[in-house]
Amino acid sequence: MMKKMLILMSLLTSGLLLAGCTNDHILHTRDGHTLVVEGKPQVDEDTGLITYKDIYGHEQQINRDQIKDISSVGN
């Protein structure tokens, strides 16, 4: 029983460490807004849209022309 508990705790800790490796990003819009996003935003070259997850985990899109700057936060 104790061995199973240690294995479970090891897996949980490893998962949390891997999740912590994801760098959040900040998008600065041309109209002065700042968007904090989870992970790295994805740019669709065909449509010009940037897809990202907001701080609540919802997927959002914004036109690349509306973004002034994208920067990484953290580590």
C-alpha positions, 0 to 999 in steps of 0.5 A: 500500500505504501509503495503504491502511494509513493508511486502515485505521489511521484507521478503527481509531482512529475506532472506538476513540474512539467505543467510548470515548465510552460511559459505564459505570454503577454500580448500587447495590443495596438489599442493599449490592452494587455492580454496574459495568455497560458502557454505560447500563442499559435499563429495561423499564417493563412488567416492571420489569426493568433489563437491563445488560451486566456487565464480562464482556459478559454480558447480565444482568437485575435487578428495578428494586425491588432498585436503590437508585441508578444513577450514571454513571462517567467522562467 
